[in-house]
Every structure is written in C-alpha cells, then in structure tokens.
Amino acid sequence: MFFHTKRLQFEAKPEKPDPVYAHKLQELLGGAYGEMTVTMQYLMQGWNCRLPGKYKDLIMDVATEEIGHVEMIATMIARLLEGAPATATTKMAMADPVVGAVIGGMDPQQAIVSGGGPLLADSNGYPWNGRYVIASGNLLADFYANVAAEAQGRMQAARLYNMTDDPGVKDMLKFNLARDTLHQNMWLKAIEELQSDGLEPLPVAPNAFFEEEHAEHASAIWNLSEGDEGAQGGWASGTQPDGRHEFSYYMEPRALGDVAMPPPPDPKLYDTYDGSLGEPRGPVLGTETGPMGKIKDVLS
C-alpha cells in the first residue's frame, strides 16, 4: 500500500519558465539513470526480496522516497513549461507555436502529447524503458547496481546544475544531489552489512562454483593495452577482496580458443559461402525435429 500526500518532498518551483531547460531536465525523469529508473528498480527489488526485516524495509523505504522524486521532477518540468510554447524565445522564432517550440529547443511532444507537461522520456524524447531496471533477487548484486545508478544519477544532476542559473531549479537540484550522496553511501554500507551478516560474501556468484570454475583464470589480469601501466594498480598483485584468491598480472596473454568462425550456413539463408567449411550439420531453416517434425514429414 502507498499513501500519497499533496505536499512535495522538497520544493520544485522555478523562478521563471524555461522550456529549453525543461527538455534537458527530462533526463532526470525518464533517462536510463533518472528517477523513474531508480524508483522502479528499488520497488522491484523490494517486492522480489525474500529476506524479511531490515534489508527489505530499507529497499522499500528508498523506493517510496524515489516516487516522491519522480513527482518533484515532473512538477518542476511542468512549471518550467508554463506558458510554453508562447515564450519570448519561441515567439521570436516563429508565429507557429509547434515549429517555434522546436526552434526554441523545447521537446515538441511536451506541447503536442502531454499538453505542456512532462513526458516519461529522456532528454532525446526516447521513452522510458523497463529494461533499465535491475532486480535480480540477489541483494549483493542489486546493491552494487544501486550504487552505480545513484552515482550516474548524481553526476547527471551535477551537470544539469551547471546548465541553469534559475535559483529555484538549483535549490531543488541541491536537494537531489544530497539525497543521491546519502543513497550511495547507504547502499555501500548495506553491502558491508550483508557481508558482515554472512548473507552475501564476495563474490556475488554462489560460492559453490569456486570448485567448478577454472580456478587458474581467477587470478591474472590480462595486459591487453599497449604498455604496462595497468600493472601499477592494486589489482595487479596481492589478495583479492574475497580473501580466497590472489591477484596477478599477465604481461603477454595469448588466445586460448580456436579460430573464430561460424559453422557452414544453411543454404536457405543465402549467405555468401565457398564450401570450405563443409556441409551444414543439423536441420535446415524451417524444419523441425521431434514429434512435430515427424508428423509434418508424414503429412508432407
């Protein structure tokens, strides 16, 4: 259950309309690292969490807060669009409001589709996509993704902060920046606590696979760049964070696999082919195996 209050979590009131900046601010609403993404990411993680108690409550608390951030950004965009496209910039551009909006730098869909309101899209007008969301059910993997999402979101908020002189917009972004700072540190602390609670030791993948993986390849960093500067990093030697592996640096790596070549093509695909790889193995395009294939063979 969610309860909505009419008041914003923090004020979102620009000093004056600015449809050009409203177009830019769409990134913080519907971009890959925008507020809609972290809202749905945390909600899906919370709903998928099988661990009752502090971790589930933490995820749901932040998820619910992020809904409020979506509301703040959406409200700010609508207020920045007030009077648009009939602004001084677009009036000077052209008498036609839609063309004027395009010339003025506003997203025309903000006028045509949403009627002067925000869009669930990024700053290029690309619709928000659920594929941005990471919710695996493994809290350690998810919390690392959350740190990255908050870091990217904070970086974009900082860039947008430098793109406006409006004190009202800057004030709201200062709040968003502070919350992103908190959330980054909070997820990092939650990662530490997961490990200290013995719930999700490093690495993220199940520990059982330590016995199955090719252990000889769990140590060496391959030097695949010109020079050897990478060997100067702390990841080139010493004990790895999981405490079970050692770092090393492979200065002259070599390919371990065969020549990269696809199999002979199906003739019905009409790929360019000289026969040097032999004849195709397996069914040709459009044929079926199993009971259905046998039935079709009989019928034909």
C-alpha positions as CSV (number, residue, x, y, z in Angstrom):
1,M,0.0,0.0,0.0
2,F,1.1,3.5,-0.7
3,F,-0.2,6.7,0.7
4,H,0.1,10.0,-1.3
5,T,0.3,13.4,0.4
6,K,-0.3,16.5,-1.6
7,R,3.0,18.2,-0.5
8,L,6.2,17.6,-2.4
9,Q,9.2,16.1,-0.5
10,F,11.1,19.3,-1.4
11,E,10.1,22.5,-3.2
12,A,10.2,22.3,-7.0
13,K,9.4,25.9,-8.2
14,P,11.5,27.7,-10.8
15,E,11.9,31.4,-10.8
16,K,10.6,31.6,-14.4
17,P,9.6,29.3,-17.2
18,D,12.3,27.8,-19.4
19,P,11.1,25.2,-21.9
20,V,14.6,24.6,-23.2
21,Y,15.8,23.6,-19.8
22,A,12.6,21.5,-19.3
23,H,13.8,19.5,-22.3
24,K,17.1,18.9,-20.6
25,L,15.6,18.0,-17.2
26,Q,13.7,15.2,-18.9
27,E,16.9,13.1,-18.5
28,L,16.5,13.1,-14.7
29,L,12.9,11.9,-15.1
30,G,12.9,9.3,-17.8
31,G,16.6,8.7,-18.6
32,A,18.4,5.4,-18.0
33,Y,19.6,6.7,-14.6
34,G,16.7,9.0,-13.9
35,E,14.3,9.0,-11.0
36,M,11.8,6.7,-12.8
37,T,14.5,4.0,-13.2
38,V,15.6,4.0,-9.6
39,T,12.0,4.1,-8.4
40,M,11.1,1.0,-10.3
41,Q,14.4,-0.6,-9.7
42,Y,14.1,-0.3,-5.9
43,L,10.4,-1.3,-6.0
44,M,11.1,-4.4,-8.0
45,Q,14.0,-5.3,-5.7
46,G,11.8,-4.8,-2.6
47,W,8.9,-6.8,-4.0
48,N,11.4,-9.6,-5.0
49,C,13.2,-9.6,-1.7
50,R,12.8,-12.9,0.2
51,L,14.5,-11.6,3.3
52,P,12.0,-10.1,5.8
53,G,13.4,-7.4,8.1
54,K,15.8,-4.5,7.8
55,Y,17.0,-5.1,4.2
56,K,13.5,-5.3,2.7
57,D,12.4,-2.3,4.7
58,L,15.5,-0.3,3.6
59,I,14.8,-1.1,-0.1
60,M,11.1,-0.2,0.2
61,D,11.8,3.0,2.2
62,V,14.1,4.3,-0.5
63,A,11.8,3.1,-3.3
64,T,8.9,5.0,-1.8
65,E,11.1,8.1,-1.5
66,E,12.0,7.9,-5.1
67,I,8.4,8.0,-6.1
68,G,8.4,11.4,-4.5
69,H,11.5,12.4,-6.5
70,V,9.6,11.5,-9.7
71,E,6.8,13.8,-8.6
72,M,9.3,16.6,-7.8
73,I,11.0,16.4,-11.2
74,A,7.7,16.1,-13.1
75,T,6.3,19.1,-11.3
76,M,9.4,21.1,-12.0
77,I,9.2,20.3,-15.7
78,A,5.5,21.3,-15.9
79,R,6.3,24.6,-14.2
80,L,9.3,25.2,-16.5
81,L,6.9,24.7,-19.4
82,E,4.3,27.2,-18.1
83,G,3.3,29.4,-20.9
84,A,5.3,27.4,-23.5
85,P,5.5,27.4,-26.4
86,A,4.3,31.1,-26.2
87,T,7.6,32.2,-24.6
88,A,9.7,35.2,-25.8
89,T,12.2,32.8,-27.4
90,T,9.7,30.9,-29.4
91,K,7.6,34.0,-30.3
92,M,10.7,35.4,-31.9
93,A,11.5,32.1,-33.6
94,M,8.1,31.8,-35.4
95,A,4.5,32.5,-35.1
96,D,3.6,28.8,-35.3
97,P,3.7,27.5,-31.7
98,V,4.8,23.9,-32.6
99,V,7.5,24.9,-35.0
100,G,8.5,27.7,-32.6
101,A,8.9,25.2,-29.9
102,V,11.2,23.1,-32.0
103,I,13.3,26.1,-32.9
104,G,13.4,27.2,-29.3
105,G,14.8,23.8,-28.1
106,M,11.7,22.5,-26.4
107,D,10.6,18.9,-27.0
108,P,7.6,19.3,-29.3
109,Q,5.9,16.3,-27.7
110,Q,5.7,18.3,-24.4
111,A,3.3,20.5,-26.2
112,I,1.6,18.1,-28.6
113,V,1.4,14.9,-26.5
114,S,1.5,15.9,-22.8
115,G,-0.1,19.3,-23.2
116,G,2.6,21.3,-21.5
117,G,3.6,18.6,-19.0
118,P,6.4,16.2,-18.5
119,L,7.0,13.1,-20.6
120,L,8.1,9.7,-19.4
121,A,11.1,10.0,-21.7
122,D,14.7,11.1,-21.7
123,S,16.2,14.4,-23.0
124,N,16.1,13.0,-26.5
125,G,12.4,12.1,-26.2
126,Y,13.2,8.3,-26.1
127,P,10.5,6.7,-23.9
128,W,11.5,5.3,-20.6
129,N,12.2,1.6,-20.7
130,G,11.7,-1.1,-18.1
131,R,14.9,-2.8,-19.3
132,Y,16.9,-0.1,-17.4
133,V,15.8,-1.8,-14.2
134,I,18.0,-4.3,-12.4
135,A,16.3,-6.5,-9.8
136,S,17.9,-10.0,-9.6
137,G,16.8,-11.3,-6.2
138,N,20.5,-11.3,-5.1
139,L,20.8,-8.4,-2.8
140,L,24.6,-8.0,-3.1
141,A,24.4,-7.8,-6.9
142,D,21.4,-5.5,-6.7
143,F,23.0,-3.2,-4.2
144,Y,26.1,-2.8,-6.3
145,A,23.8,-1.9,-9.2
146,N,22.1,0.7,-6.9
147,V,25.4,2.3,-6.1
148,A,26.2,2.7,-9.8
149,A,22.7,4.1,-10.5
150,E,22.9,6.7,-7.8
151,A,26.4,7.7,-8.9
152,Q,25.3,8.1,-12.5
153,G,22.2,10.0,-11.4
154,R,24.2,12.3,-9.2
155,M,26.7,13.0,-11.9
156,Q,23.9,14.0,-14.3
157,A,22.2,16.1,-11.7
158,A,25.5,17.9,-11.2
159,R,25.9,18.6,-14.9
160,L,22.3,19.9,-15.1
161,Y,23.0,22.1,-12.1
162,N,25.7,23.8,-14.1
163,M,23.3,24.3,-17.0
164,T,20.9,26.7,-15.3
165,D,21.0,30.0,-13.5
166,D,17.5,29.6,-12.1
167,P,17.7,29.7,-8.2
168,G,14.6,27.6,-7.8
169,V,15.9,24.9,-10.1
170,K,19.3,24.9,-8.4
171,D,17.7,24.7,-5.0
172,M,15.8,21.6,-5.9
173,L,18.9,20.0,-7.5
174,K,20.9,20.7,-4.4
175,F,18.3,18.6,-2.5
176,N,18.5,15.8,-5.1
177,L,22.3,15.9,-5.0
178,A,22.3,15.5,-1.3
179,R,19.9,12.6,-1.4
180,D,22.0,10.9,-4.1
181,T,25.0,11.3,-1.8
182,L,23.2,9.7,1.1
183,H,21.8,6.8,-1.0
184,Q,25.3,6.0,-2.5
185,N,26.7,5.7,1.0
186,M,23.7,3.9,2.3
187,W,23.9,1.2,-0.4
188,L,27.7,0.9,0.2
189,K,27.0,0.4,3.9
190,A,24.3,-2.1,3.2
191,I,26.8,-4.1,1.1
192,E,29.2,-4.1,4.1
193,E,26.5,-5.2,6.4
194,L,25.3,-8.0,4.1
195,Q,28.8,-9.4,4.2
196,S,29.3,-9.0,8.0
197,D,25.9,-10.7,8.5
198,G,27.3,-13.6,6.4
199,L,24.4,-13.4,4.0
200,E,26.3,-12.5,0.8
201,P,30.0,-12.9,0.9
202,L,32.1,-11.8,-2.1
203,P,31.9,-12.6,-4.9
204,V,28.3,-12.3,-6.0
205,A,28.1,-15.7,-7.7
206,P,27.3,-18.7,-5.5
207,N,30.3,-19.9,-3.6
208,A,29.7,-23.4,-4.8
209,F,31.1,-22.5,-8.2
210,F,34.5,-22.0,-6.7
211,E,35.0,-25.7,-7.2
212,E,33.6,-25.8,-10.8
213,E,35.2,-22.7,-12.3
214,H,38.6,-22.8,-14.0
215,A,40.5,-21.5,-10.9
216,E,43.7,-20.8,-12.8
217,H,41.8,-18.0,-14.6
218,A,40.6,-16.4,-11.4
219,S,43.8,-14.6,-10.7
220,A,45.5,-12.9,-13.6
221,I,44.6,-9.6,-15.1
222,W,45.4,-9.8,-18.8
223,N,47.5,-6.9,-20.2
224,L,45.6,-6.1,-23.4
225,S,46.6,-2.5,-23.6
226,E,49.8,-1.0,-25.0
227,G,52.4,-0.5,-22.2
228,D,52.3,-1.9,-18.7
229,E,50.7,0.9,-16.7
230,G,47.9,-1.3,-15.6
231,A,50.4,-3.4,-13.6
232,Q,50.8,-0.4,-11.3
233,G,47.3,-0.8,-9.9
234,G,46.4,-2.5,-6.7
235,W,44.6,-5.1,-8.7
236,A,47.8,-6.4,-10.2
237,S,49.1,-8.2,-7.0
238,G,48.0,-9.1,-3.5
239,T,45.0,-10.8,-2.0
240,Q,41.6,-10.2,-3.8
241,P,38.7,-8.8,-1.8
242,D,37.1,-12.2,-1.4
243,G,40.1,-13.3,0.7
244,R,40.3,-16.5,-1.3
245,H,42.2,-15.5,-4.5
246,E,45.4,-13.7,-5.3
247,F,45.8,-11.0,-8.0
248,S,48.5,-11.4,-10.7
249,Y,49.2,-9.6,-13.9
250,Y,49.6,-11.5,-17.2
251,M,52.0,-9.4,-19.3
252,E,51.9,-11.5,-22.5
253,P,48.5,-13.1,-22.7
254,R,47.7,-15.5,-25.6
255,A,44.4,-16.6,-27.1
256,L,43.2,-19.9,-25.6
257,G,40.5,-20.7,-28.1
258,D,40.2,-21.8,-31.7
259,V,39.8,-19.5,-34.7
260,A,36.5,-17.6,-34.5
261,M,34.5,-18.9,-37.4
262,P,30.8,-19.7,-37.6
263,P,29.6,-23.1,-38.9
264,P,28.6,-23.7,-42.5
265,P,25.5,-21.6,-43.4
266,D,22.1,-23.0,-44.1
267,P,21.6,-22.8,-47.9
268,K,18.2,-21.3,-47.4
269,L,19.8,-18.3,-45.8
270,Y,21.7,-17.5,-49.0
271,D,24.9,-16.4,-47.2
272,T,28.0,-15.9,-49.3
273,Y,29.9,-19.2,-48.9
274,D,32.5,-21.2,-50.9
275,G,32.1,-24.6,-49.3
276,S,35.4,-24.5,-47.4
277,L,33.7,-25.3,-44.1
278,G,31.9,-28.4,-45.3
279,E,28.2,-29.0,-45.5
280,P,25.8,-27.7,-42.8
281,R,25.0,-30.1,-40.0
282,G,21.6,-30.3,-38.4
283,P,18.2,-29.3,-39.8
284,V,17.9,-26.6,-42.5
285,L,16.0,-23.5,-41.9
286,G,12.3,-24.0,-41.3
287,T,12.5,-27.7,-40.5
288,E,11.6,-29.1,-37.1
289,T,12.8,-32.0,-35.0
290,G,11.0,-34.1,-32.5
291,P,7.3,-35.3,-32.7
292,M,6.1,-32.3,-34.6
293,G,8.8,-32.7,-37.2
294,K,7.9,-36.3,-37.7
295,I,4.2,-35.5,-38.0
296,K,4.9,-32.9,-40.6
297,D,7.2,-35.3,-42.5
298,V,4.4,-37.9,-42.7
299,L,1.8,-35.3,-43.8
300,S,4.1,-33.9,-46.5
